[in-house]
Amino acid sequence: MIVTTTPTLEGKKIVKYLGLVSGEAILGANIFKDFFAGIRDIVGGRSAAYEKELRSAKDIAIQEMKEQARLLGGNAVLAVDLDYETIGQGGSMLMVSASGTAVILEE
């Protein structure tokens, strides 16, 4: 399935717009505690473990979004937007959400 941040796809005709699709993933407070406990993992101001978790959450959110598009009969998701938000008391959790427009592209 094609997933892109652009509203159109060069060389492809949109046959039908199927509507908004989205996916979410939430990282809990325990992950943050683990990251701070493992501060030695930070090199040059970056934490490989933290980045790995964020990447995983992003992948989960995109996969859920693609699955929604597939269930609607789509073969692409256009105009994809990724958002990262803190939620819960004191921002104890991080939510990654992906949203876009499910479409059917001409084969």
C-alpha positions in Angstrom: 0.0 0.0 0.0 1.3 3.4 -0.9 1.5 5.9 2.0 2.6 9.5 1.3 2.5 12.9 2.9 1.5 14.5 -0.5 -2.2 15.0 -1.4 -1.7 13.5 -4.9 0.6 10.9 -6.4 2.4 11.8 -9.6 1.4 9.6 -12.5 -1.5 8.1 -10.6 -5.2 9.0 -10.9 -7.4 9.0 -7.8 -10.5 6.9 -8.6 -12.3 7.3 -5.3 -11.8 9.1 -2.0 -12.8 6.7 0.9 -12.4 9.1 3.8 -10.2 9.8 6.8 -8.2 6.9 8.4 -6.1 7.0 11.5 -4.0 5.0 13.9 -2.6 5.6 17.3 0.0 4.2 19.7 0.7 5.2 23.3 3.9 4.9 25.2 3.3 4.6 28.9 5.0 6.1 31.9 7.1 3.0 32.6 9.0 3.5 29.4 10.0 7.0 30.5 11.2 5.7 33.8 13.2 3.1 32.0 14.8 5.7 29.8 15.8 7.9 32.6 17.2 4.9 34.6 19.2 4.0 31.6 20.6 7.4 31.0 24.0 5.9 30.2 22.5 5.0 26.8 22.5 8.7 25.8 25.4 9.6 23.5 25.7 13.1 22.1 22.3 14.1 23.6 20.4 11.2 21.9 19.0 8.1 23.4 19.0 5.1 21.1 16.5 3.2 23.3 14.0 6.2 23.4 14.3 6.7 19.6 13.7 3.0 19.1 10.5 3.1 21.1 9.3 6.2 19.3 10.0 4.6 15.9 8.1 1.5 17.0 5.1 3.6 18.1 5.2 5.5 14.8 5.2 2.2 12.9 2.3 0.8 14.9 0.2 4.0 14.3 1.0 3.8 10.5 0.2 0.1 10.4 -3.2 0.7 12.0 -4.0 3.6 9.6 -3.1 1.3 6.6 -5.3 -1.5 8.0 -8.3 0.9 8.2 -7.7 2.0 4.6 -7.4 -1.7 3.5 -10.8 -2.4 5.2 -12.4 0.4 3.3 -11.0 -1.0 0.0 -8.2 1.5 -0.4 -4.9 0.9 -2.0 -3.2 4.1 -0.8 -3.3 6.7 2.0 -2.5 10.3 1.0 -1.8 13.5 2.9 -0.5 11.6 5.9 0.2 13.6 9.0 2.1 12.3 12.1 1.5 13.9 15.5 3.3 13.4 18.8 1.4 14.5 21.9 2.0 14.1 25.7 -1.1 13.0 27.6 -2.1 12.0 31.1 -1.2 13.6 34.4 2.0 15.5 34.1 2.5 14.3 30.5 3.2 10.8 31.7 2.4 9.2 28.4 3.3 9.9 24.8 0.8 9.4 22.0 1.8 9.0 18.3 -1.0 9.4 15.8 -1.0 9.0 12.1 -3.9 10.2 9.9 -4.6 10.6 6.2 -7.1 10.1 3.4 -7.7 6.6 2.2 -8.1 6.4 -1.6 -8.3 4.0 -4.5 -5.7 4.8 -7.1 -6.0 3.7 -10.7 -3.8 0.6 -11.3 
